Amino acid sequence: MASVAKVAVSAALYGFDKEYSYSVPEELENKLSLGARVLVPFGRGNKRVVGFVTALANEDAKKLKPIDSVIDKQPLVNEEMLKLIMWLKDYTMCTYFEAYRTVVPSGFSVSVRKHFSLANLEHELSELSEAEISAYEEMKSMEEAELSDYLVSLSETPGGKKLVNSLVDKGIIEEESELKRRVGDETMKLYSLSDEWCEGDFSSLTKKQKQVAELLSETDSASAKEICYFCAVTQSVIVNLVKKGVIAEREAESFRSVNVETDDRLKLSDITLNSEQNKAYMGIKKLIDAQKPAGALLYGVTGSGKTQVFVKLIEYTLSIGKTAVMLVPEIALTPQTVGKFKSLFGDTVAVIHSNLSLGQRADEFKRLKSGNAKIAIGTRSAVFAPLSNIGLIIMDEEGEHSYKSDRSPRYHARDVAIRRCGNHNCLLLMASATPSLESYYYAKRGRYSLFELDTRYSQVGLPQVITVDMQEEDCASDVISPALYEAIRKTLDKKEQVLLLYNRRGFSARLSCRNCRTVAECPNCSVPLTYHKANGRLMCHYCGYSKSANSPCDNCGCTEYRRIGVGTQKLEDIVAEMFPDARILRMDADTTSSRYSYEKNFKAFGNGEYDIMLGTQMIAKGLDFPSVTLVGVISLDKSLYAGDFRSYERTFSLITQVVGRSGRGDKSGLAYIQTSNPEHYVLELGSKQDYKGFYNEEIALRRTLIYPPFCDICVIVSQSGSEYEAQKTAELFKDKLAELLRHTELKTPLRVLGPSQCSVGRINGKYRYRVILKCKNTTQMRGIISAIIREISRETASHKDKATLYADMNGDIG
């Protein structure tokens, strides 16, 4: 048996993050396994922290601290997931435990709490100091719970910590660590026939009791709810049967269900593919049959029926005994997608996204891990679904930036999916009407197989698009042009639905003081506050700070403001004033904060309970409402100049996707794009849904300026409460990089830009500076970057206002 365990601990900062060695006590040898969480002493004070076992070995363990206890009877991660955690740590330059927490739902996390009690021994008080004697006398009169709380609070003060540690060392008090799981398992009572009644002679029972006994003889066990429903009896019948010893009662684990609207009319047999879809299906099916790691891109115009192809491919994958993962970019898309797939595949579908409760996410994880569910559907984190024998991973709308995490670990779901395809010898199918430039480039070069759907499934054709030059329009509202107004009115007269996109939430973009013209800004971030009419407050969309809109101006004290710009709340008021009889649904982050708001609102709109849906980009992609025949893009001009090299790509994608929501039924669609730049090639090509034309323009620009896919871009961000420290640390990184490269032969080119202030120079009180590296994402390059960040982190650990560094590979430059 192993005498030493390598453990990654939760308390280690990146500069000190490594696998620490601990001795394995004899009583824990048979309980320990790879991936299992353990409780270990860490640091000089031997604080008890949670870690997980990364390796087991037979080594000299004499000078090592022992593991306290094993938390998991069975590890939450299998061998493949453990390898994925180790890869994620290296690939995204995060800590081991940040990677672990990303793979395992937070509902399984445990907290460690100290518990103190008086030792059951008499002690010689002469060995104690006056302060210790005083504390001891005071503690003797306390109840156990009161005593523990008192000592926990005392140990968190500098002087008190020393006193408590001394009393522990001298055996006056005993210290233990208590573990509490964030979310417990859900249980329910199940009933079954007791052993002596299994023979089936129920003649001595009443009529209702006999019904229950006969049901249980056929079904083995059932819940009280099921018994009452199928036998038409009350709970009292069950209670009496338990008292008689006829049936036995036991606790069993139950799963917290995810509420999803399904349609019993949907059948797998009813889904038919046209010739174009079938050609793509057969080609992709061959790649699945090959059972080798592979990538494929399904490029199809909006409404071309990519989802029908997904359904058929998943059906085939399950038929050959394998499992499947289906990723969607937005939570907003999950209700429609999950509802359709649950209708077709039933309880074999599990859902993973951040809008679920902690308990629901934990239970869906367990269903997938146990094999009770075979299909995982969800947003970015669903790529970590603990499925075995994966045959297919689908990324719908693969070009969406929401697949990239902006928190540590800063992974892209596509990179994780590629890794898992290597582990499972399976296929990654990426699909979109607007694939990322990188994916389409690799598909054209043969790295991925390319399949195309060029026509709409409904045969209606793409919507007609009209571009409105807002500089030549006389708009009373400065938001809705006369042309768009007339189109909305005609659409409503025909009892058809309208979708309006405006990608700015809130009421007004900002408030300006009428006296001194100072714009109200967030005190923690270098951005203006946004006015929200619903709660009468100015809010920061970065850190969450808010204050009353009636607050005096910070510069002159004036309380009168001028509203500048428009948000979705203001747009709702304008549209309601123009069309007083229209039923309007607003969809943005402010109206979708409750758990089932997406499902409820989209279902209501699909049922025709609203005439107009307006909102931010959450309504632009993937949704299918056959009655929508008009789409209006209020303005996307600002997104063209967002200061990121992907701004053209994102704007084109947003236009193409939202225009594609129109005319998806049996009626032709129409779309209006309002802009002050009607001749800009991105808007022009987007209005035509000409992805290939846009690709040719953009790839030539990327090649000239050396941007992905012709390089990788790594942004090193330094942030601190002190602007001087943030800037100095960014410069220190650049200097250390230059010094290291003098002695290292790079195998790939490297360009270094900066340091410079980030686009948003301060967020949540932290100043931010960046160094941009144009490089290749190789093991050597990541090793260099990681080594420098570790070195700086250790050197500056004791500095006041120290800056923290992190690396983001192929994320936003901002």
PADREN-408625 format. One record per residue (C-alpha): x, z negated, y; residue in one letter. Coordinates in steps of 0.05 Angstrom, whole numbers, padded with zeros to 5 digits, always signed. Example, Ala and Ser with C-alpha at 12.3 -4.5 7.8 and 13.67 -1.06 7.14 Angstrom:
+00246-00156-00090A;+00273-00143-00021S;
This chain:
+00000+00000+00000M;+00021+00013+00072A;+00057-00044+00108S;+00057-00012+00178V;+00001+00022+00217A;+00012+00068+00277K;-00042+00051+00328V;-00063+00086+00392A;-00090+00032+00438V;-00145+00037+00491S;-00107-00004+00543A;-00046+00043+00550A;-00039+00083+00614L;-00013+00155+00607Y;+00058+00136+00625G;+00060+00085+00568F;+00014+00119+00519D;+00043+00127+00450K;+00032+00106+00378E;+00049+00032+00372Y;+00071+00001+00306S;+00034-00060+00277Y;+00042-00096+00211S;-00016-00094+00162V;-00036-00163+00136P;-00045-00166+00061E;-00119-00182+00067E;-00131-00118+00108L;-00092-00069+00065E;-00153-00045+00026N;-00197-00042+00088K;-00152+00002+00130L;-00156+00078+00133S;-00135+00134+00180L;-00180+00141+00241G;-00210+00071+00234A;-00213+00027+00296R;-00176-00039+00296V;-00168-00099+00341L;-00095-00111+00359V;-00054-00156+00407P;-00024-00115+00463F;+00026-00128+00518G;+00063-00191+00537R;+00000-00233+00539G;-00023-00207+00471N;-00090-00188+00500K;-00136-00165+00444R;-00153-00091+00453V;-00185-00036+00411V;-00143+00018+00380G;-00149+00069+00324F;-00102+00082+00266V;-00063+00147+00271T;-00016+00138+00212A;+00002+00091+00155L;+00072+00080+00128A;+00115+00035+00085N;+00167+00009+00134E;+00200-00057+00154D;+00146-00097+00188A;+00182-00163+00199K;+00186-00160+00276K;+00118-00127+00287L;+00054-00159+00312K;-00001-00160+00259P;-00068-00125+00264I;-00123-00176+00279D;-00182-00142+00245S;-00213-00076+00224V;-00274-00055+00264I;-00299+00004+00224D;-00315-00003+00150K;-00315+00073+00148Q;-00278+00113+00202P;-00322+00151+00251L;-00274+00210+00248V;-00252+00249+00188N;-00184+00280+00177E;-00201+00344+00215E;-00229+00306+00275M;-00167+00261+00276L;-00123+00322+00279K;-00167+00349+00334L;-00157+00285+00374I;-00082+00291+00367M;-00084+00364+00389W;-00130+00348+00448L;-00081+00294+00472K;-00024+00345+00472D;-00063+00405+00497Y;-00098+00372+00556T;-00044+00320+00571M;-00090+00260+00565C;-00083+00193+00529T;-00099+00184+00456Y;-00160+00141+00470F;-00188+00188+00523E;-00187+00241+00468A;-00219+00194+00418Y;-00275+00175+00466R;-00290+00249+00478T;-00298+00263+00404V;-00339+00201+00387V;-00403+00185+00427P;-00398+00126+00474S;-00455+00091+00437G;-00404+00072+00383F;-00356+00040+00433S;-00343-00035+00427V;-00324-00086+00479S;-00278-00145+00466V;-00297-00213+00493R;-00256-00277+00487K;-00289-00338+00456H;-00259-00408+00463F;-00275-00473+00427S;-00243-00542+00422L;-00200-00551+00360A;-00230-00601+00310N;-00170-00646+00314L;-00149-00707+00353E;-00087-00694+00395H;-00033-00737+00425E;-00049-00731+00499L;+00021-00753+00520S;+00044-00682+00504E;-00002-00654+00558L;+00008-00648+00633S;-00039-00684+00682E;-00076-00618+00695A;-00084-00606+00621E;-00109-00677+00607I;-00159-00669+00664S;-00184-00603+00637A;-00188-00631+00566Y;-00230-00691+00587E;-00277-00645+00626E;-00284-00598+00566M;-00302-00652+00517K;-00369-00663+00552S;-00388-00589+00550M;-00433-00551+00501E;-00397-00497+00461E;-00427-00437+00499A;-00415-00471+00567E;-00343-00488+00546L;-00328-00416+00526S;-00356-00387+00590D;-00317-00438+00631Y;-00251-00421+00597L;-00263-00346+00601V;-00273-00351+00676S;-00213-00398+00683L;-00168-00350+00644S;-00183-00294+00693E;-00151-00332+00751T;-00074-00331+00758P;-00064-00406+00753G;-00120-00416+00703G;-00092-00364+00656K;-00027-00404+00650K;-00066-00468+00637L;-00110-00438+00583V;-00051-00405+00548N;-00015-00471+00547S;-00075-00507+00516L;-00080-00452+00463V;-00006-00458+00447D;-00011-00533+00440K;-00072-00527+00393G;-00121-00562+00440I;-00167-00502+00442I;-00176-00443+00396E;-00184-00371+00419E;-00221-00317+00382E;-00242-00246+00400S;-00315-00225+00394E;-00334-00152+00386L;-00399-00123+00412K;-00421-00052+00399R;-00451-00016+00459R;-00511+00008+00421V;-00535-00021+00354G;-00564+00017+00296D;-00639+00027+00295E;-00674-00001+00234T;-00744+00001+00205M;-00781-00033+00147K;-00792+00008+00085L;-00838-00012+00027Y;-00832+00005-00047S;-00863-00020-00112L;-00830-00083-00139S;-00797-00078-00208D;-00853-00113-00246E;-00906-00065-00218W;-00869+00000-00232C;-00906+00010-00298E;-00968+00034-00261G;-01024-00014-00283D;-01061-00026-00218F;-01129-00046-00247S;-01126-00117-00217S;-01118-00090-00146L;-01172-00076-00095T;-01190-00004-00080K;-01147-00001-00017K;-01089-00038-00049Q;-01091+00011-00107K;-01087+00070-00059Q;-01023+00041-00029V;-00993+00026-00097A;-01007+00096-00122E;-00976+00127-00060L;-00913+00086-00069L;-00909+00104-00143S;-00906+00177-00123E;-00862+00173-00061T;-00814+00116-00080D;-00815+00085-00010S;-00852+00093+00056A;-00857+00061+00124S;-00917+00019+00146A;-00938+00075+00193K;-00938+00126+00137E;-00976+00080+00089I;-01030+00066+00141C;-01037+00140+00158Y;-01040+00169+00087F;-01082+00113+00056C;-01126+00098+00116A;-01112+00024+00111V;-01092-00030+00161T;-01027-00069+00166Q;-01061-00130+00134S;-01066-00093+00067V;-00991-00083+00066I;-00979-00157+00084V;-01024-00181+00027N;-00989-00135-00023L;-00921-00163-00002V;-00948-00235-00012K;-00973-00217-00082K;-00905-00188-00100G;-00935-00119-00113V;-00890-00085-00062I;-00821-00103-00036A;-00799-00100+00036E;-00729-00078+00059R;-00693-00059+00123E;-00669+00013+00127A;-00633+00051+00182E;-00676+00098+00222S;-00657+00150+00273F;-00679+00152+00345R;-00714+00219+00352S;-00702+00270+00407V;-00767+00294+00437N;-00769+00371+00436V;-00829+00416+00445E;-00835+00462+00384T;-00880+00522+00369D;-00910+00525+00299D;-00925+00599+00308R;-00851+00617+00307L;-00827+00640+00239K;-00759+00666+00217L;-00793+00723+00181S;-00825+00746+00246D;-00758+00758+00281I;-00739+00831+00274T;-00678+00865+00303L;-00677+00934+00334N;-00624+00984+00314S;-00575+00963+00368E;-00582+00889+00351Q;-00577+00903+00277N;-00513+00942+00286K;-00482+00882+00323A;-00511+00834+00270Y;-00480+00872+00212M;-00412+00875+00246G;-00411+00801+00262I;-00437+00784+00192K;-00375+00818+00162K;-00330+00773+00204L;-00367+00711+00177I;-00360+00737+00105D;-00285+00746+00115A;-00279+00670+00121Q;-00218+00676+00166K;-00207+00648+00237P;-00234+00702+00283A;-00264+00714+00352G;-00318+00762+00373A;-00351+00778+00440L;-00424+00800+00443L;-00433+00832+00511Y;-00506+00848+00526G;-00546+00861+00589V;-00596+00807+00608T;-00657+00809+00563G;-00622+00849+00509S;-00641+00800+00455G;-00577+00763+00442K;-00616+00701+00420T;-00650+00740+00363Q;-00581+00759+00338V;-00559+00686+00341F;-00620+00665+00300V;-00606+00716+00246K;-00532+00698+00243L;-00546+00624+00237I;-00599+00637+00183E;-00546+00676+00144Y;-00493+00623+00155T;-00538+00569+00126L;-00556+00614+00068S;-00483+00616+00045I;-00478+00540+00047G;-00443+00533+00114K;-00461+00498+00180T;-00465+00524+00252A;-00453+00502+00324V;-00491+00532+00383M;-00465+00517+00453L;-00504+00528+00518V;-00473+00517+00587P;-00527+00476+00622E;-00573+00419+00602I;-00627+00460+00635A;-00622+00512+00579L;-00624+00461+00523T;-00700+00449+00520P;-00718+00522+00510Q;-00661+00535+00462T;-00672+00472+00420V;-00747+00481+00420G;-00740+00552+00392K;-00688+00533+00340F;-00725+00469+00318K;-00787+00512+00309S;-00748+00559+00264L;-00700+00512+00228F;-00736+00444+00231G;-00698+00379+00222D;-00633+00414+00204T;-00622+00419+00280V;-00587+00362+00318A;-00581+00359+00393V;-00521+00337+00434I;-00520+00331+00510H;-00511+00279+00564S;-00585+00270+00581N;-00598+00236+00514L;-00596+00161+00510S;-00534+00129+00480L;-00574+00111+00418G;-00600+00182+00410Q;-00531+00212+00416R;-00503+00162+00365A;-00559+00178+00316D;-00551+00253+00323E;-00476+00244+00310F;-00492+00205+00246K;-00542+00259+00222R;-00489+00313+00231L;-00433+00271+00200K;-00476+00254+00139S;-00497+00327+00128G;-00571+00313+00142N;-00567+00362+00200A;-00533+00430+00191K;-00539+00460+00261I;-00512+00427+00325A;-00540+00452+00391I;-00518+00426+00458G;-00474+00430+00519T;-00398+00427+00523R;-00389+00363+00482S;-00427+00393+00422A;-00363+00431+00405V;-00339+00365+00375F;-00400+00360+00328A;-00376+00324+00264P;-00399+00380+00217L;-00364+00398+00153S;-00354+00469+00127N;-00370+00504+00194I;-00383+00579+00186G;-00401+00599+00257L;-00393+00572+00328I;-00433+00607+00382I;-00418+00601+00457M;-00477+00629+00496D;-00461+00649+00569E;-00388+00637+00552E;-00364+00654+00622G;-00397+00593+00654E;-00349+00544+00687H;-00390+00484+00661S;-00354+00494+00594Y;-00292+00467+00629K;-00288+00391+00635S;-00267+00365+00704D;-00251+00296+00676R;-00197+00274+00629S;-00189+00303+00578P;-00195+00367+00618R;-00211+00414+00561Y;-00247+00480+00557H;-00299+00484+00502A;-00274+00553+00483R;-00204+00527+00469D;-00232+00471+00425V;-00277+00521+00389A;-00217+00566+00375I;-00180+00506+00346R;-00239+00487+00302R;-00246+00559+00277C;-00174+00553+00254G;-00190+00489+00218N;-00252+00516+00184H;-00233+00589+00175N;-00295+00610+00213C;-00319+00655+00269L;-00325+00640+00343L;-00379+00685+00374L;-00378+00687+00450M;-00437+00720+00484A;-00458+00736+00555S;-00483+00789+00603A;-00426+00767+00647T;-00369+00745+00602P;-00307+00714+00633S;-00255+00763+00656L;-00206+00733+00607E;-00251+00741+00546S;-00271+00813+00563Y;-00198+00830+00575Y;-00177+00802+00507Y;-00235+00838+00474A;-00215+00904+00505K;-00144+00893+00480R;-00167+00877+00409G;-00155+00802+00405R;-00230+00793+00397Y;-00279+00841+00363S;-00326+00871+00416L;-00401+00884+00404F;-00447+00911+00458E;-00522+00911+00472L;-00536+00960+00528D;-00612+00960+00531T;-00666+00908+00540R;-00703+00886+00477Y;-00771+00895+00511S;-00754+00968+00530Q;-00781+00953+00601V;-00713+00964+00633G;-00673+00924+00682L;-00708+00901+00746P;-00705+00942+00810Q;-00659+00907+00860V;-00668+00911+00936I;-00613+00885+00982T;-00636+00857+01048V;-00587+00856+01107D;-00604+00790+01141M;-00566+00810+01204Q;-00617+00865+01217E;-00679+00824+01198E;-00723+00787+01247D;-00736+00723+01207C;-00779+00668+01236A;-00752+00619+01185S;-00680+00645+01181D;-00690+00637+01106V;-00745+00684+01080I;-00740+00755+01105S;-00805+00795+01120P;-00788+00840+01060A;-00782+00782+01012L;-00843+00748+01042Y;-00885+00810+01029E;-00859+00816+00958A;-00876+00743+00943I;-00946+00752+00971R;-00959+00814+00928K;-00932+00780+00866T;-00977+00719+00876L;-01037+00765+00888D;-01024+00795+00819K;-01023+00725+00788K;-00950+00733+00768E;-00893+00684+00779Q;-00835+00681+00828V;-00765+00651+00821L;-00724+00635+00883L;-00650+00616+00880L;-00615+00577+00934Y;-00552+00541+00911N;-00552+00482+00959R;-00592+00419+00946R;-00616+00369+00998G;-00657+00382+01061F;-00604+00402+01112S;-00531+00419+01099A;-00509+00370+01152R;-00531+00332+01215L;-00496+00340+01283S;-00502+00289+01338C;-00542+00317+01396R;-00499+00279+01447N;-00426+00290+01424C;-00438+00343+01369R;-00400+00302+01318T;-00420+00320+01247V;-00438+00260+01203A;-00384+00255+01150E;-00373+00212+01088C;-00326+00154+01101P;-00296+00161+01031N;-00291+00237+01026C;-00271+00292+01074S;-00339+00327+01070V;-00402+00326+01114P;-00461+00284+01090L;-00523+00322+01067T;-00591+00302+01094Y;-00644+00287+01041H;-00714+00284+01069K;-00745+00252+01006A;-00710+00186+01018N;-00691+00195+01092G;-00617+00186+01077R;-00551+00221+01088L;-00516+00229+01021M;-00448+00249+00995C;-00451+00295+00934H;-00380+00276+00914Y;-00378+00200+00912C;-00452+00181+00919G;-00445+00144+00986Y;-00508+00143+01027S;-00535+00115+01093K;-00599+00119+01133S;-00610+00183+01171A;-00628+00139+01231N;-00559+00106+01232S;-00524+00113+01300P;-00469+00165+01308C;-00401+00136+01289D;-00370+00169+01351N;-00418+00154+01408C;-00475+00112+01380G;-00530+00163+01393C;-00587+00163+01342T;-00612+00234+01354E;-00587+00290+01309Y;-00594+00364+01302R;-00603+00391+01231R;-00556+00447+01212I;-00566+00491+01151G;-00618+00490+01096V;-00623+00459+01027G;-00673+00466+00971T;-00717+00410+01000Q;-00724+00447+01066K;-00734+00513+01029L;-00792+00481+00991E;-00825+00461+01057D;-00815+00531+01086I;-00844+00565+01025V;-00903+00516+01022A;-00919+00531+01095E;-00916+00606+01084M;-00957+00604+01019F;-01003+00543+01026P;-01042+00560+00963D;-00981+00570+00918A;-00962+00516+00868R;-00887+00504+00878I;-00837+00473+00830L;-00769+00452+00857R;-00712+00445+00807M;-00647+00414+00830D;-00605+00352+00814A;-00654+00308+00855D;-00716+00328+00816T;-00686+00328+00746T;-00654+00259+00742S;-00703+00230+00691S;-00689+00241+00616R;-00743+00292+00599Y;-00751+00324+00668S;-00722+00391+00645Y;-00769+00397+00585E;-00830+00375+00625K;-00818+00420+00685N;-00798+00483+00647F;-00856+00475+00599K;-00905+00468+00658A;-00877+00530+00691F;-00879+00569+00626G;-00952+00548+00617N;-00969+00577+00685G;-00980+00511+00720E;-00936+00534+00778Y;-00931+00600+00816D;-00862+00593+00847I;-00800+00559+00819M;-00744+00549+00868L;-00678+00514+00857G;-00603+00515+00848T;-00562+00552+00796Q;-00594+00511+00740M;-00653+00561+00742I;-00609+00623+00743A;-00586+00631+00671K;-00612+00636+00601G;-00685+00619+00616L;-00740+00665+00590D;-00806+00666+00628F;-00844+00731+00613P;-00891+00722+00674S;-00834+00721+00725V;-00834+00791+00756T;-00800+00774+00823L;-00733+00740+00836V;-00708+00724+00906G;-00636+00706+00920V;-00640+00670+00987I;-00565+00672+01001S;-00500+00671+00961L;-00452+00691+01018D;-00417+00624+01020K;-00400+00625+00946S;-00360+00689+00958L;-00310+00651+01001Y;-00305+00586+00962A;-00229+00585+00964G;-00220+00595+00888D;-00194+00657+00854F;-00257+00655+00810R;-00306+00656+00869S;-00320+00731+00863Y;-00330+00724+00788E;-00378+00665+00795R;-00418+00699+00850T;-00425+00764+00810F;-00446+00724+00749S;-00498+00684+00787L;-00529+00747+00818I;-00530+00784+00752T;-00559+00725+00714Q;-00613+00707+00763V;-00635+00779+00774V;-00640+00784+00698G;-00694+00730+00697R;-00743+00781+00726S;-00784+00829+00683G;-00769+00799+00615R;-00840+00809+00589G;-00880+00873+00585D;-00882+00883+00661K;-00826+00912+00703S;-00786+00865+00747G;-00764+00865+00819L;-00708+00826+00854A;-00689+00816+00927Y;-00619+00795+00948I;-00613+00770+01019Q;-00543+00774+01049T;-00503+00783+01113S;-00452+00824+01074N;-00493+00879+01041P;-00433+00925+01032E;-00389+00874+00995H;-00372+00905+00928Y;-00387+00841+00890V;-00459+00839+00916L;-00467+00914+00908E;-00444+00914+00835L;-00482+00850+00820G;-00546+00880+00846S;-00535+00939+00798K;-00516+00891+00741Q;-00454+00934+00733D;-00408+00886+00697Y;-00359+00939+00675K;-00351+00965+00746G;-00339+00894+00771F;-00290+00881+00714Y;-00248+00942+00733N;-00245+00920+00806E;-00230+00847+00791E;-00179+00857+00735I;-00138+00903+00781A;-00138+00848+00835L;-00119+00795+00784R;-00062+00838+00758R;-00035+00849+00828T;-00038+00776+00850L;-00018+00749+00781I;-00079+00708+00762Y;-00110+00696+00694P;-00111+00730+00645P;-00041+00752+00667F;-00018+00680+00671C;-00044+00609+00663D;-00053+00565+00723I;-00038+00491+00719C;-00056+00447+00779V;-00018+00381+00786I;-00060+00333+00828V;-00032+00271+00862S;-00082+00222+00889Q;-00076+00155+00924S;-00110+00110+00975G;-00049+00125+01019S;-00041+00196+01042E;+00034+00186+01049Y;+00039+00164+00976E;-00004+00222+00951A;+00039+00273+00988Q;+00105+00240+00970K;+00087+00237+00896T;+00067+00311+00895A;+00135+00328+00926E;+00169+00283+00876L;+00137+00322+00819F;+00162+00387+00848K;+00233+00359+00857D;+00236+00332+00786K;+00210+00398+00759L;+00265+00436+00796A;+00318+00387+00771E;+00293+00392+00698L;+00292+00468+00701L;+00365+00470+00721R;+00381+00444+00651H;+00325+00478+00612T;+00318+00550+00593E;+00245+00570+00602L;+00220+00621+00552K;+00165+00645+00600T;+00161+00659+00676P;+00142+00604+00724L;+00120+00605+00797R;+00110+00541+00837V;+00065+00536+00898L;+00060+00476+00944G;+00052+00418+00949P;-00007+00424+00995S;-00071+00385+01009Q;-00129+00400+00962C;-00189+00438+00988S;-00226+00372+00993V;-00170+00329+01018G;-00202+00261+01002R;-00253+00241+00950I;-00279+00170+00940N;-00225+00141+00984G;-00168+00177+00949K;-00124+00227+00986Y;-00108+00288+00944R;-00048+00335+00942Y;-00033+00390+00892R;+00023+00431+00863V;+00001+00497+00832I;+00041+00526+00774L;+00032+00598+00752K;+00058+00594+00681C;+00042+00605+00608K;+00005+00550+00571N;+00059+00540+00518T;+00081+00478+00479T;+00146+00479+00519Q;+00111+00483+00587M;+00062+00427+00569R;+00120+00385+00544G;+00157+00393+00611I;+00096+00376+00653I;+00077+00317+00609S;+00148+00288+00610A;+00152+00291+00686I;+00083+00258+00696I;+00103+00203+00647R;+00169+00191+00682E;+00138+00187+00751I;+00082+00142+00725S;+00132+00092+00697R;+00177+00095+00759E;+00119+00082+00807T;+00080+00032+00764A;+00096-00027+00810S;+00088+00010+00876H;+00035-00011+00925K;-00017+00044+00935D;+00017+00082+00879K;-00007+00153+00867A;-00035+00176+00801T;-00017+00245+00774L;-00056+00289+00727Y;-00050+00361+00702A;-00109+00409+00697D;-00094+00473+00659M;-00137+00533+00679N;-00187+00491+00718G;-00208+00498+00791D;-00151+00506+00840I;-00189+00462+00890G;
